[in-house]
Amino acid sequence: MNSFSGGALPIGRVVATVGATLMALVMAGTSVVAVVWAIVRLIGLPDFFLWGLMALGAVPVIWATVWTAGRAWHVEQLLEKGGDIDQPEFKLGAYLRKK
């Protein structure tokens, strides 16, 4: 058990969650930008298609980032309590609700 009481956040959980979340954001965002840019340039579409497809591509990037943040926080809580990691739930709100 940790020595933190009340509403204090253990720094290890925060650092691990922020690191996983930033990695998910950067990796997913980079992948979407690279794929969209390559498709638009290979087909020869105008730039407004590039920006439109990037806006559409932001939706799965945001979903993956928010889900990763929730999952990382959940897993860190389980590990702090001495528990084992459970099977992931691939729903956006699965880790955002209070338990």
C-alpha positions, 0 to 999 in steps of 0.5 A: 500500500502507498503512504499517500492518504486522502486525495493525494495522487501517487507520483508514479501513477501520474508519471506512468499515465502521462507517459503512456497517454503522450506516447499514444497521442504522438504515435497515433497522430503521426500515423494518421498524418503520414497516411493522410498526407501520402494518400492525398499526395499520391492521388493528387488531391487539393489541399482542402482534402488534406485538411478535411481528412486530417480533421476526420483522422483526429477522431480516432486519435482522440479516442485512442488517446483518451482510452489509453489514459483511462486504461493506464490509470486503471492498470496503475491503480490495480498494480498499486493495490497489488492486483493483477492486470485485467482484460481491457475493455475497448469502450471509451467510457469503460475507464472514465466512470467512477468505481 
